[in-house]
Amino acid sequence: MPRLALLLALVCWSVAAPAAAQPSPLAPFCPPGQTPAVGAHFTRLAALLVDTIGQPVECEHAVLATGDIHQLSTAGLLYYRASTGSASFTDGFAHWALAGGNLAIWLGGGPDPTDATVELPAEPGVLVRGPASDPLPDVPPP
């Protein structure tokens, strides 16, 4: 009988006890307390593609097998290719990359520019967004 009373008391206590506060989930690859922001490898590209890349949903992180750097956003993937030293963004089909001082754009294919790549000048402060030109900060590459 004492066991039954103890078991009943424990069940009642567990039902009546308030749930412990759950810690809020951390953003992937971010240190505790840090919120996702455009990583250092992508600041210059992000300044050119302000409305294209969306908002980061994780912190930048290395892909150990290749040494590349990745960062997911609400609109796609920012990636830095260690083999080419170029920062790129893809929405899954279209790709944008900084290459040789230009903004390279290509569709489909792999993570690197193709023969069908179009290159546009990528000069901070000279990017037109919509009907007006907004100066961009002169951000040095990482």
VENURZI-V545696 format. One record per run of one state. SS is the DSSP state (H for helix, E for strand, C for the rest). FROM is the first residue (numbers start at 1). TO is the last residue. If there is no record, write none. Layout:
BEGIN
ss=SS from=FROM to=TO
ss=SS from=FROM to=TO
END
This chain:
BEGIN
ss=C from=1 to=1
ss=H from=2 to=16
ss=C from=17 to=39
ss=H from=40 to=48
ss=C from=49 to=55
ss=E from=56 to=56
ss=C from=57 to=60
ss=E from=61 to=63
ss=C from=64 to=67
ss=E from=68 to=73
ss=C from=74 to=76
ss=E from=77 to=81
ss=C from=82 to=85
ss=E from=86 to=90
ss=C from=91 to=93
ss=E from=94 to=99
ss=C from=100 to=101
ss=E from=102 to=107
ss=C from=108 to=117
ss=E from=118 to=121
ss=C from=122 to=127
ss=E from=128 to=129
ss=C from=130 to=131
ss=E from=132 to=133
ss=C from=134 to=142
END
